[in-house]
Amino acid sequence: MRIFVFLFLFIAFASESEAQLSVHFENLTAKESTILVAVYTENEKFATEDVYKWYELPCSKEKCTLNIDDLKSGEYGISAFQDLNGNAVMDKKTFGIPKEPYGFSGNPKIVMSAPSYKDCAFSYDGNSKSIQIKMNQP
């Protein structure tokens, strides 16, 4: 009986620790830089500084992957930008147009403003999942 309980607990914890959300970033500028990734949980906080979790991903290629293993089941939205000059700020041109590559989960079409949370939201059930974010070049 003890062996059965041990096996059950081992399998439960092993599968839980291996689950992750893999975020594949494409269309990056091939330059030594950092991708700053913001994960949001609520509609009214999307694309603001009120972030659920922040991640930094060093990258020097046109494609990079961030593996997130500390998210609970739920609905999320992701925004990211490639910090080409290392100042940890999304640099913008006149009228707020980004100067650095940026992207959102769901890859919504960008028209005159940041997309809504609804356009970027996805469900995560706590099991392994992969999503792709195609970065928009300025």
C-alpha positions, -999 to +999 in steps of 0.1 A: +000+000+000+029+024+008+044+018-026+010+027-043+008+059-023+044+068-031+039+061-068+007+082-069+024+112-052+055+109-074+034+108-106+012+137-094+042+160-085+063+150-115+036+158-140+028+191-122+064+203-123+068+195-160+038+214-172+047+247-188+036+274-211+060+277-240+059+311-257+076+311-291+086+345-303+091+350-341+101+378-364+126+393-339+154+416-348+186+394-348+205+415-322+217+409-287+188+421-267+161+412-241+125+404-247+103+419-219+072+398-214+041+409-194+014+384-185-020+398-176-050+383-159-077+410-161-092+429-189-090+463-173-053+459-166-042+448-201-013+467-217-006+488-186+021+487-160-003+467-136+011+433-146+004+398-131+039+385-139+070+399-157+096+378-175+129+387-192+143+366-220+178+373-234+178+367-271+201+373-301+182+354-328+152+359-350+133+332-329+134+326-292+113+306-267+103+315-231+092+285-210+069+296-181+064+270-154+048+291-126+013+299-140-019+285-126-048+274-147-067+305-160-072+330-187-042+352-197-031+378-222+005+385-231+022+416-244+059+417-252+085+439-268+122+435-278+143+459-259+169+467-285+187+494-265+185+479-230+167+507-213+137+485-202+113+509-218+092+506-249+106+534-270+081+553-291+080+577-320+056+606-324+019+597-316+031+567-295+041+545-324+066+518-311+103+521-322+110+485-311+095+451-321+064+442-302+037+416-301+007+401-283-007+367-277-032+357-303-013+379-329-042+404-333-041+429-362-028+462-348-048+492-360-040+526-345-039+513-308-030+484-287-054+455-289-079+447-263-075+419-237-103+400-254-083+400-287-052+385-269-068+363-242-061+325-242-070+297-218-043+278-199-054+246-181-021+241-162-009+214-187+019+219-212+009+243-240+026+263-268+017+296-283+034+317-309+038+355-309+048+371-342+066+403-334+056+434-353+085+454-367+083+492-364 
